């Protein structure tokens, strides 16, 4: 249910700022809300990485555009296979 919210963090004010920002067409207004949201995220230290793993992946010749993700998610949207 939390999508990419790996920390399972919940804050009604932060959620409202992000939700309201998504609904705004005016970039300046949206930026103002996102700056406030970023301030909350920074102050609360929602995510403090202690280590960044190095991820490796083996591919066969002809595979182009694949990048290993350190979090284990697979994104094949930019991958192509040449014969």
ABEGO torsion letter per residue (X at the ends): XAEABAAGBBBAAAAAAAAAAAABABAAAAAAAAAAAAAAAAAAGABBBABBBBBBBBBBBGBBGBBBBAAGBBBAAABBBBX
